[in-house]
Amino acid sequence: MQRTTLPSALAAGALLLSLTGCGGNADADGKTVTVTVGYQSKTINTVTAGTLLRSLGAFERELRALGRRDGHTYKVKWEDYATGAPITAQMVAGKVDIGSMGDFPLLINSGRGTQLNAPTRLVSVTGYNLRGGLNTVLTAPGSKLRALSGLRGKNVSTSVGSAADGTLVRALRQAGIDPEGGIHKLNQQPAVGASALEAGSADALSQFVAWPGLLAFQGKAKALYDGARLNLPTFHGVTTRKAFADERPAVVQAFLAAQIDATRYLRAHPLDAARKVATATGLPPEVVYLYNGTGGIATFDPTLKPRLTAALKKDVPVLRDAKLVGPVDVSSFVDDRYLKRAYGSADAYAKALRATPPASPNQLWLKGEDRLRTFATPTELLRFAGSHRGRVRAAYVPDAATGTRWFADRAIWVRDGNDLRAFVTPDNARTWMAGHPGARTLSYPAALAAAR
């Protein structure tokens, strides 16, 4: 079986790039400062530090206000990447000042920075899911695979060192499969892996937001494993070069203040925010809303919650076993000083720190409407959808076991007496039915009929 090691692009790129980059340095006049932000436009769990933040112009506004106070002129250079690895390579080279990425890439960011004497700091969270639902393992629509245990000896595509790879490793171990020797792991970028799954050269694909929802929405894949089955938090966050933060703490604080504003905007205007992100990325707004909408798979909250940082510490051994990172001191990597200042007071930050994610509602979006309708139960949503055939743009239901939001027409439906329940994967449904004798699975059309 194939064993995959750290992508050479990350190791070589970090070493070969010059360590004399000009990110965050003043121009020749000494008054103009360029701040370089690395983000992942299509990783929509980072939008409050990337795509949405950029579209709102929030960071630029904060920097203009800072410039009026300190006499500098600030410019922002936005650089878009597909994953966190190249952002890390540019950060340790001094060419990116602030970046956003997932939890596993954040640890590689910290480890690589320490190794190359270019330390970084985790200064905020963008979006999180307390159970791990941001990562999903997919199969082709016609695949006969029904559970993760069927992946033994199969070709599985993932991005090594990503949060989705971490989910795959843990899930395979729980299924009794060696994550390195028990499968043929294909180390591929998300788009390449999606193509491999469609072409049949990969039997399964483990990826992070928004790829699972996108492929399911397009009818190109179906969910095999819901990352929320691990019941372990996963998140994306913002990291900055320590040298940059030490030299320009007010800029880091300004970025975080802008992120807080973008987060408030997303919460207050979830549909508008989804449309802005869709316009900027080319993703369907229905997919963006699946993750970023009210009660979506991602909860947006900048605070560095203890439960998230504790999960980060549990991730370190997984990366070390895969020889993707050396020692990482999570406690010194996490730095909430700038975020506390951005909130304005200790009380404001403490209140935000205590906030918990809302439950995911049953919601339906009709064509031609600028609002989503909310229903008390999945059955009520199905009844409404059945009476509006051809007019439903998207319908969202939470998994009855894990709470992970999914598209109603892509879910596994189970009837238990008069109740209809939705599940992301067949395995989730089987686990639930084991404790509910008499329950049976239904197709989506049959569920619509049963709800009448």
C-alpha positions in Angstrom: 0.0 0.0 0.0 1.1 3.5 -0.8 2.4 5.8 2.0 2.1 9.5 1.3 4.5 12.0 2.8 4.5 15.8 3.2 4.0 17.5 -0.2 7.3 18.6 -1.5 5.9 21.9 -2.5 5.5 22.9 1.1 8.8 21.7 2.3 10.8 22.9 -0.6 8.9 26.1 -1.1 9.4 27.2 2.5 13.1 26.6 2.2 13.7 28.1 -1.2 11.7 31.2 -0.9 13.7 34.2 0.2 13.4 35.1 3.9 13.7 38.8 3.1 10.1 39.3 1.8 8.6 42.7 2.1 5.2 41.8 3.5 4.0 44.6 5.8 7.1 46.7 5.2 6.8 50.4 4.5 7.5 51.6 0.9 10.4 53.9 0.1 8.6 57.0 1.4 8.4 55.4 4.8 4.7 56.4 5.0 3.0 53.7 2.8 2.6 50.3 4.3 1.4 47.3 2.2 -0.2 44.4 4.1 -0.4 41.1 2.3 -3.3 38.8 3.2 -3.4 35.2 2.1 -6.8 33.6 1.9 -8.7 30.7 0.3 -11.7 32.1 -1.6 -13.4 28.8 -2.1 -12.8 27.5 1.4 -15.9 29.3 2.6 -15.4 28.6 6.2 -12.8 31.4 6.1 -15.0 34.1 4.4 -15.0 36.4 7.4 -11.2 36.7 7.1 -11.2 36.5 3.3 -13.8 36.5 0.6 -16.6 38.3 2.5 -14.2 40.5 4.4 -12.7 41.6 1.1 -16.1 42.2 -0.6 -17.2 44.4 2.4 -14.1 46.5 2.4 -14.0 46.2 6.1 -10.3 45.9 6.6 -9.5 48.8 4.3 -11.9 51.0 6.3 -10.2 50.0 9.5 -6.8 50.8 8.0 -7.9 54.2 6.8 -9.0 55.0 10.3 -5.7 53.8 11.6 -3.9 55.9 9.0 -5.7 59.0 10.2 -4.3 58.3 13.7 -0.7 57.4 12.9 -0.1 59.2 9.6 0.6 56.1 7.4 -1.1 55.1 4.2 -2.1 51.5 4.2 -2.6 49.3 1.2 -4.0 45.7 1.2 -2.7 43.0 -1.2 -5.1 40.0 -1.3 -3.6 36.7 -2.5 -5.9 33.8 -3.2 -4.8 30.2 -2.7 -6.5 26.8 -3.0 -5.2 25.4 0.4 -3.2 26.5 3.4 0.1 25.0 2.4 1.2 27.7 0.0 0.0 30.4 2.4 2.4 28.9 5.0 5.3 28.8 2.5 4.8 32.5 1.8 4.4 33.4 5.5 7.6 31.8 6.6 9.3 33.5 3.6 8.0 36.9 5.0 5.8 37.5 1.9 2.4 37.0 3.5 1.6 38.8 6.8 -1.9 37.4 7.7 -3.4 34.1 6.5 -6.4 31.9 7.1 -6.5 28.1 7.0 -7.9 24.9 8.6 -6.8 23.4 11.9 -4.3 20.9 10.6 -2.7 23.4 8.2 -2.5 25.8 11.2 -0.4 23.3 13.1 1.9 22.8 10.1 2.1 26.6 9.9 3.2 26.8 13.5 5.6 23.9 13.2 7.2 25.2 9.9 7.5 28.7 11.3 9.3 27.4 14.4 11.5 25.1 12.3 12.6 28.0 10.0 12.9 30.6 12.8 9.9 32.5 11.4 7.3 31.9 14.2 3.6 32.5 13.6 0.6 33.0 15.9 -3.0 31.9 15.8 -5.0 35.1 16.5 -8.6 34.2 15.8 -11.1 31.6 14.5 -13.2 32.1 11.4 -15.8 29.3 11.4 -16.0 26.0 13.4 -18.1 22.9 13.9 -18.0 21.4 17.3 -18.6 17.8 16.1 -16.4 17.9 13.0 -19.1 18.3 10.3 -17.0 20.6 8.1 -15.2 17.5 6.6 -16.9 14.7 4.6 -15.9 11.6 2.8 -17.7 11.2 -0.5 -18.2 8.5 -3.1 -19.5 8.6 -6.7 -23.4 8.7 -7.1 -23.5 5.1 -8.4 -21.0 3.7 -5.9 -22.0 0.5 -4.0 -19.9 1.6 -1.0 -22.2 2.1 2.0 -19.8 2.5 4.9 -16.3 3.6 5.6 -15.3 0.0 6.2 -15.7 -0.6 2.5 -12.7 1.6 1.7 -10.1 -1.1 2.6 -7.7 -1.4 -0.4 -9.5 1.3 -2.3 -8.1 4.5 -3.9 -9.0 7.5 -1.7 -8.2 11.1 -2.7 -7.5 13.8 -0.1 -5.2 16.7 0.5 -2.5 15.4 2.8 -2.0 17.7 5.8 -5.5 19.2 5.5 -8.3 19.0 8.0 -10.1 16.6 5.7 -7.1 14.3 5.7 -7.2 14.4 9.5 -10.8 13.4 9.5 -10.0 10.5 7.1 -7.1 9.3 9.3 -9.2 9.3 12.4 -12.3 7.8 10.8 -10.3 4.9 9.2 -8.7 4.1 12.5 -12.1 3.9 14.1 -13.2 1.6 11.3 -10.2 -0.7 12.0 -8.3 0.3 8.8 -4.7 1.5 8.8 -4.9 5.0 7.3 -1.6 4.6 5.5 -1.3 0.9 4.7 -5.0 0.0 4.5 -5.9 2.2 1.5 -4.2 3.7 -1.5 -4.1 7.4 -0.5 -4.0 9.8 -3.4 -2.5 13.2 -2.4 -4.4 15.6 -4.5 -5.7 19.2 -4.6 -9.5 19.3 -4.0 -10.4 20.1 -7.7 -8.1 17.3 -8.9 -9.6 14.8 -6.4 -13.1 15.8 -7.5 -12.2 15.0 -11.1 -10.6 11.7 -10.0 -13.8 10.7 -8.3 -15.9 11.6 -11.3 -13.5 9.7 -13.6 -13.4 6.6 -11.4 -9.7 6.7 -10.6 -10.6 7.5 -7.0 -13.2 5.4 -5.1 -13.7 8.0 -2.5 -12.8 11.6 -1.8 -12.2 13.2 1.7 -12.4 17.0 1.5 -13.2 20.1 3.5 -15.8 22.8 3.0 -17.2 23.6 0.4 -16.3 20.7 -1.8 -18.6 18.0 -0.2 -21.7 20.2 -0.4 -20.8 21.4 -3.9 -20.3 17.9 -5.4 -23.5 16.7 -3.7 -25.5 19.7 -4.9 -24.2 19.1 -8.5 -25.2 15.4 -8.3 -21.5 14.4 -8.8 -21.1 12.7 -5.4 -22.9 11.4 -2.3 -21.8 11.4 1.3 -20.3 8.2 2.7 -19.0 9.5 6.0 -20.1 12.5 8.1 -17.1 14.0 9.9 -19.4 14.9 12.8 -19.4 11.2 13.7 -16.0 11.8 15.3 -17.6 14.3 17.7 -14.3 16.3 17.7 -14.3 20.1 16.9 -12.8 21.3 13.6 -12.3 24.9 12.6 -10.4 27.4 10.4 -8.5 30.3 11.9 -6.3 33.3 11.2 -2.6 33.2 11.7 0.0 36.0 11.5 3.7 36.2 11.4 4.9 37.0 14.9 7.5 39.5 13.6 4.7 41.3 11.7 2.4 41.3 14.8 5.2 42.6 17.0 6.1 45.4 14.6 2.5 46.4 13.7 0.1 45.2 16.4 -2.4 48.0 15.5 -2.7 46.5 12.0 -3.4 43.0 13.4 -6.0 44.5 15.7 -7.5 46.4 12.7 -7.8 43.1 10.8 -9.5 41.4 13.7 -11.9 44.3 14.2 -12.8 44.1 10.5 -13.3 40.3 10.9 -15.6 40.9 13.8 -17.6 43.3 11.7 -17.8 40.8 8.8 -18.9 38.1 11.3 -21.7 40.3 12.5 -22.8 41.1 8.9 -22.9 37.4 8.1 -25.1 36.6 11.1 -27.4 39.6 10.4 -27.6 39.1 6.7 -26.9 35.4 6.0 -28.6 35.3 2.6 -27.0 38.5 1.3 -23.6 37.2 2.7 -24.1 33.9 0.8 -24.8 35.8 -2.4 -21.7 38.0 -2.0 -19.5 35.0 -1.5 -21.2 33.2 -4.4 -20.5 36.1 -6.7 -16.9 36.3 -5.6 -16.2 32.6 -5.9 -18.4 31.2 -8.6 -19.9 28.8 -6.0 -23.7 28.3 -6.1 -25.3 30.4 -3.4 -27.3 27.3 -2.3 -24.0 25.6 -1.4 -22.6 28.7 0.4 -25.8 28.9 2.4 -25.6 25.2 3.4 -22.4 26.0 5.3 -22.6 29.7 6.1 -26.3 30.3 6.5 -28.4 30.4 9.7 -27.7 27.2 11.6 -25.3 26.1 8.8 -22.6 23.5 9.1 -20.2 26.3 10.1 -20.6 28.6 13.1 -18.8 31.9 12.6 -17.2 33.2 15.8 -13.7 34.8 16.0 -13.1 33.9 19.7 -10.5 31.3 20.6 -12.7 29.0 22.6 -10.9 26.5 24.9 -12.7 23.6 23.4 -11.3 24.5 20.0 -7.7 24.9 21.2 -8.0 21.7 23.2 -8.9 19.9 20.0 -5.9 21.5 18.3 -3.7 19.8 20.8 -5.3 16.4 20.0 -4.5 17.0 16.3 -0.7 17.3 16.9 -0.1 13.5 17.4 -2.0 12.7 14.2 0.3 15.0 12.2 3.4 13.8 13.9 2.5 10.1 13.3 2.2 11.0 9.6 5.6 12.8 9.8 4.0 16.0 8.6 5.2 18.2 11.5 7.7 18.3 14.4 6.9 19.4 17.9 4.2 22.1 18.2 3.6 24.1 21.3 -0.1 24.9 20.9 -0.2 27.1 24.1 2.4 29.5 22.7 1.0 29.4 19.2 -2.5 30.6 20.4 -2.4 34.4 21.1 -5.7 36.1 21.9 -4.3 39.5 23.0 -5.0 41.2 19.7 -8.6 39.8 19.5 -9.4 41.0 23.0 -8.3 44.5 22.1 -10.4 44.3 18.9 -13.5 43.5 21.0 -12.9 46.7 23.0 -13.3 45.3 26.5 -12.6 42.1 28.5 -16.4 41.8 29.2 -17.3 42.0 25.5 -14.7 39.3 24.7 -15.8 37.1 27.6 -19.4 37.3 26.5 -18.5 36.4 22.9 -16.4 33.5 24.2 -19.4 32.0 26.0 -21.6 32.0 22.9 -22.6 28.5 21.6 -23.7 27.5 18.1 -27.5 27.6 17.3 -29.4 24.5 16.3 -29.8 24.0 12.5 -33.4 24.8 11.4 -35.4 23.1 8.7 -35.3 25.7 5.9 -36.5 26.0 2.4 -35.7 28.5 -0.3 -38.2 29.0 -3.1 -37.2 30.2 -6.6 -37.8 33.9 -7.0 -37.9 34.6 -3.2 -35.4 36.6 -1.2 -36.0 34.8 2.1 -35.9 31.3 3.5 -38.9 29.7 5.1 -38.4 27.9 8.4 -40.4 24.8 9.5 -40.7 23.2 12.9 -40.1 19.7 11.7 -38.6 17.9 8.6 -42.1 16.5 7.9 -43.6 20.0 7.6 -40.7 21.0 5.3 -41.4 18.0 3.1 -45.1 18.7 3.0 -44.5 22.2 1.8 -41.8 21.0 -0.7 -44.2 18.4 -2.1 -46.9 21.1 -2.7 -44.4 23.4 -4.4 -42.7 20.9 -6.8 -40.6 22.7 -9.4 -40.4 25.9 -7.3 -37.9 24.7 -4.6 -34.5 26.2 -5.1 -33.0 24.4 -2.1 -34.2 22.7 1.1 -32.0 22.2 4.2 -32.5 19.7 7.0 -30.2 18.7 10.0 -29.0 15.1 10.4 -31.2 13.6 13.2 -28.1 12.1 14.8 -25.2 14.5 14.3 -27.0 17.8 13.5 -25.0 18.3 10.3 -27.1 20.3 7.8 -27.6 18.7 4.4 -29.7 19.1 1.3 -33.1 17.5 1.8 -33.1 15.9 -1.7 -29.6 14.4 -1.1 -30.3 13.1 2.4 -31.1 9.6 3.5 -34.7 9.6 4.8 -36.1 7.3 7.5 -39.7 6.8 8.5 -40.4 5.9 12.1 -44.1 5.7 12.6 -45.4 9.1 11.6 -42.0 10.8 11.9 -39.7 11.5 9.0 -36.0 12.0 9.8 -33.1 13.0 7.6 -29.5 11.7 7.7 -26.4 12.8 5.8 -25.1 9.2 5.2 -26.5 5.6 5.1 -24.2 4.8 8.0 -25.8 7.6 10.2 -29.2 6.3 9.3 -28.3 2.6 10.1 -26.9 3.6 13.4 -30.0 5.5 14.4 -32.4 2.7 13.1 -30.5 0.1 15.2 -32.2 1.7 18.2 -35.6 2.2 16.6 -37.1 -1.2 15.5 -39.6 -0.8 12.7 -38.0 2.3 11.2 -37.2 2.0 7.5 -35.4 4.1 4.9 -37.2 6.0 2.1 -36.1 7.7 -1.1 -36.7 11.4 -1.3 -39.7 11.1 -3.5 -41.2 8.5 -1.2 -40.5 10.8 1.8 -42.4 13.6 0.0 -45.3 11.3 -0.6 -45.3 10.1 3.0 -45.4 13.7 4.3 -48.6 14.6 2.5 
